[in-house]
Amino acid sequence: MSTRTVIRGGLVVTAADELHADVLIEDGRVVALAATGSDAAASWTAARVLDATDRYVLPGGVDAHTHMELPFGGTSASDTFETGTRAAAWGGTTTIVDFAVQSVGRSLREGLDTWYAKADGNCAIDYAFHMIMSDVNASTLKEIPRLVEHGVTSFKLFMAYPGVFYSDDGQILRAMQVAGDTGGLIMMHAENGIAIDVLVEQALARGETDPRFHGEVRKALLEAEATHRAIQLARVAGSPLYIVHVSAAEALAEIAAARDKGLPVFGETCPQYLFLSTDNLAEPGFEGAKYVCSTPLRPKEHQAALWRGLRTDDLQVVSTDHCPFCFTGQKDLGLGDFSKIPNGLPGVENRMDLLHQAVVDGHISRRRWIEIACAAPARMFGLYPQKGTIAPGADADVVVYDPHATQVLSAQTHHMNVDYSAYEGKTVTGRVETVLSRGELVVDRRAYVGRAGHGTFVPRATCQYPT
């Protein structure tokens, strides 16, 4: 039995438009929009009517960079697909693209199947996968076209983490060549991991063991150098390139220079680089460990460059790189040695609210908020217009958002399975009120009514940006 839903009286905000419109939903899809008060809208009847007066009606957020249940550094990310997708829904995100991991010596398909098993039946919202390639060789290169056909169309490589995920320039070039020929998109963690390991060893030898040294050894210049190198390799291969978690002004400058040449080079940043800094890494005692992630937090002056990059479209996407580790029992594995602190921050629940705060603060417009949080990630990763917009035929992933409510971000009230908040005590304006995923209520006027297993795997098309 289909449930018709009408959302009445809200300001519908998409990347392209803002209009006072009612939204008609049926069989999990958006059927029509009509001006509020018009004869067409007045004629709609439905079993469920949601009043969005004085509210925004938004497309559900698309977080294109999460790591649920990721094994890392002798432990695993503390959010499961169940807890992590529930928290995402609370924060107005209705689709995640997580990373399946190939183990060294194993096939890509085996890694993908492992992640299917983790997610299947456990997700509150829809999900898709990127593929982390830890072992680029003749056999795994042959798997890329098969995965693209299967709807896994992006492949992440690492210039960092020697001995774990690291690929050398030759492996990267080969993967880019194959991806370029098959429509796949290479995602790059761009840091010079070989040089960073030297600096880590030297810092520890000097007795520099506190969390703040994590940021000091992972230098902005080594992010910029790796970004430059990745861009040149992509040019040689003739393939598009997406740089993940851009944190430094110097790295952004490399992306901007490439884009000025008309190259298909794209960039993502994350809320932590826009709102946090090395001041957090330097918090007294071991508190700075809460903020250890890679790429690392940078000095505050980098934030202005990142905001500018988002306004000029040199950065297209804001994702979270959500990879939570509890302060007690996980982050403290690095007591006395910053290099052993698990890298990652919680944030999947906070992204939409923090970016709305950026609208309030004047960094970005309302439509740009929806562009970088919903539409652009959906287009970048082959989900548009099924996801990322409110339009006839799109999935009814819709958020009713109160732009006037204020809230204080805190571990006491968040729904992520982690014992601290990276934004503890921060007051933000705006709050998710109601969330629908494919027309089904997940959050209903600030009450969770979703269920594990509602979320389904979404096969993706290839990148929809001009390449």
Secondary structure, DSSP 8 states (H G I E B T S, - for coil): ----EEEEEEEEE-SS-EEEEEEEEETTEEEEEEETTSHHHHT---SEEEE-TTSEEEE-EEEEEE-TT-EETTEE-S--HHHHHHHHHHTTEEEEEEEEE--TTS-HHHHHHHHHHHHTTT-SSEEEEEEE-S---HHHHHHHHHHHHTT--EEEEESS-TTTTB--HHHHHHHHHHHHHHT-EEEEE---HHHHHHHHHHHHHTT--STHHHHHHS-HHHHHHHHHHHHHHHHHHT--EEE-S---HHHHHHHHHHHHTT--EEEEE-HHHHH--HHHHT-TTTGGGGG--SS----THHHHHHHHHHHHTSS-EE---B----TTTTGGGGTT-GGGS---B--TTTHHHHHHHHHHTTSS-HHHHHIIIIIHHHHHTT-TTTSSS-STTSB--EEEEEEEEEEE--TTT--SSSS--TTTT-EEEEEEEEEEETTEEEESSS-B---TT---B----S--S--
